[in-house]
């Protein structure tokens, strides 16, 4: 019987193999950031609540019932460290990722106090007037010790490293593809507030030619030797017994009798 350690090692080996086949195609354009939030109305009532020190005010603590709502499961994540290290006397209610959005949404809808973990972009940020509570300025060293704000994560586009070989123009389109936080938040709002499906929201965004025009490759597809143009965007290897010189509008031609080809590249009879 295979031990759990052996199964784990096999899984890690497979994961590392997949990672080795993936390359970056540049930044997506969206930047994600975790943080602590409350209503903007709470900050209007207690100006000091714009920063974490305002959470120490006994009246603020009482307003929030001394409770911080977390997305993570109990005992995971930096929130407990932050609350302890910043001398904030709040209990954490660990909601879990599945339950947290609906619980926080219900409190916001019902006008109940809400001091909670969230990230942006997120649908709740687009539907409600929320305030990000300023924590100590992020540095890797301070964050590691549970003493600073969360970092900003710039999301990357990744794909198989073979994409550029199989479909070079698709790879170029993908590398030029760009979406920023404002566009993503607009689609989240369309889904959450107006009941659109994901497809409807995306189609509404994509109907604007200015959005996607800059993504389109301007050059014509050029295939490598031994490949032919499947369509305007991708190349494929020539079938056995045929060859191609590659280039723009590449096509495969059958080899002449007596000529041979490997991977679409001729080795005999240059006239094939």
Secondary structure, DSSP 8 states (H G I E B T S, - for coil): ---HHHHHHHHHHHHHHHHHTEEEEEEEEEEEEEEEEEEHHHHHH-GGGGBGGGGGSHHHHHHTTTEEEESS-TT-SSHHHHHHHTT---EEEE--HHHHHHHHHHHHHHT----EEEEES-HHHHHS-EEEEB-S---HHHHHTT-S---EEEEEEEEETTHHHH-HHHHHHHHH----HHHHHHHHHHHHHH---HHHHHHHHHT-HHHHGGGS--S--EE-TTEEESSSS-EEE--TTEE---EET---EE--TT--EETTEE-S-TT-
